[in-house]
Amino acid sequence: EVVGYSWGAPLPPALRADFDVILCGDLLYHVWSGRLLTEFLTTLQYLHRAGGAGVRGVPELIFGFQVRSGRQESQVLDAVARRLGLTQAEIPVEPSEHGADAPLVKEAKYRL
């Protein structure tokens, strides 16, 4: 199911469920450049508190993205970790792991 949503707005019924995992794909630069950090954090805080079957009974947050502005993206991740009391763990994504059919740019850096 696809649900339209604007950061910081009240959650629609489809997003008021328990989630095991919340996957945030390629949105950190948009959050930073659009000055949406407060709205973004408010939404993640609500989803995190709603619970789920993840670690400690809360959903796991996974961010995957192409690095466009590492400093700003790190600031967003640091703010999320502080606000929600989370620990960050990075999984390296090496360019050599990009398969021939992968829709990834070979020269770009990615973080997960």
C-alpha positions as CSV (number, residue, x, y, z in Angstrom):
1,E,0.0,0.0,0.0
2,V,1.3,3.4,-0.9
3,V,0.3,6.3,1.4
4,G,1.0,10.0,0.7
5,Y,2.4,11.8,3.6
6,S,4.0,15.2,4.5
7,W,6.6,15.2,7.3
8,G,5.2,16.5,10.6
9,A,1.5,16.2,9.5
10,P,-0.8,13.9,11.6
11,L,-0.3,10.3,10.6
12,P,-3.0,8.8,8.3
13,P,-4.6,5.6,9.7
14,A,-2.4,3.4,7.5
15,L,0.7,4.7,9.3
16,R,-0.7,4.3,12.8
17,A,0.2,0.7,13.0
18,D,3.0,-1.2,14.7
19,F,6.1,-1.6,12.5
20,D,9.0,-4.0,12.9
21,V,11.2,-2.0,10.6
22,I,11.0,1.5,9.2
23,L,13.1,1.9,6.0
24,C,14.1,5.4,5.1
25,G,15.5,5.5,1.6
26,D,17.5,8.3,0.2
27,L,15.7,11.1,2.0
28,L,18.3,12.7,4.4
29,Y,19.5,15.3,1.9
30,H,15.9,16.3,1.2
31,V,15.2,16.6,4.9
32,W,18.3,18.8,5.3
33,S,18.0,21.0,2.3
34,G,14.2,21.4,2.7
35,R,14.7,22.4,6.4
36,L,12.4,19.7,7.4
37,L,14.4,18.3,10.4
38,T,11.9,19.2,13.1
39,E,9.0,17.7,11.2
40,F,11.1,14.6,10.2
41,L,12.1,14.0,13.9
42,T,8.6,14.5,15.1
43,T,7.3,11.9,12.7
44,L,10.1,9.4,13.5
45,Q,9.5,10.0,17.3
46,Y,5.8,9.1,16.9
47,L,6.5,6.0,14.9
48,H,9.3,4.9,17.3
49,R,7.1,5.3,20.3
50,A,4.1,3.5,18.7
51,G,6.0,0.3,19.2
52,G,6.6,-2.8,17.2
53,A,8.4,-6.1,17.3
54,G,11.8,-4.8,16.7
55,V,14.7,-4.7,19.2
56,R,13.4,-3.6,22.7
57,G,9.8,-3.7,21.4
58,V,10.3,-0.7,19.1
59,P,10.8,-0.6,15.3
60,E,14.3,-0.7,13.9
61,L,15.1,2.4,11.7
62,I,17.2,1.7,8.6
63,F,18.5,4.5,6.5
64,G,20.0,3.8,3.0
65,F,21.1,6.6,0.8
66,Q,23.6,7.9,-1.7
67,V,25.9,10.4,0.0
68,R,25.4,13.8,-1.4
69,S,26.4,16.0,1.5
70,G,28.0,13.8,4.2
71,R,28.3,16.4,6.9
72,Q,24.6,17.5,6.7
73,E,23.4,13.9,6.4
74,S,25.5,12.9,9.4
75,Q,23.9,15.8,11.4
76,V,20.5,14.5,10.5
77,L,21.4,10.9,11.6
78,D,23.0,12.3,14.8
79,A,19.8,14.3,15.6
80,V,17.7,11.2,15.1
81,A,19.9,9.1,17.3
82,R,19.9,11.7,20.1
83,R,16.2,12.4,20.0
84,L,15.2,8.7,20.0
85,G,18.0,7.4,22.2
86,L,19.3,5.1,19.5
87,T,22.7,3.8,18.6
88,Q,24.0,4.2,15.1
89,A,25.7,1.3,13.3
90,E,26.9,1.7,9.7
91,I,27.2,-1.1,7.2
92,P,29.8,-0.3,4.6
93,V,28.7,-0.4,1.0
94,E,31.7,-1.0,-1.3
95,P,31.5,0.0,-5.0
96,S,32.8,-3.5,-5.9
97,E,29.6,-4.9,-4.4
98,H,27.4,-3.1,-7.0
99,G,26.3,-5.8,-9.4
100,A,26.1,-5.1,-13.1
101,D,22.3,-4.9,-12.8
102,A,22.3,-2.7,-9.7
103,P,20.8,0.8,-10.3
104,L,23.7,2.4,-8.4
105,V,26.1,4.9,-9.7
106,K,29.6,3.3,-9.6
107,E,31.4,6.6,-8.8
108,A,29.0,7.5,-5.9
109,K,29.3,6.7,-2.2
110,Y,26.4,4.9,-0.4
111,R,25.7,4.5,3.3
112,L,23.4,2.0,5.0
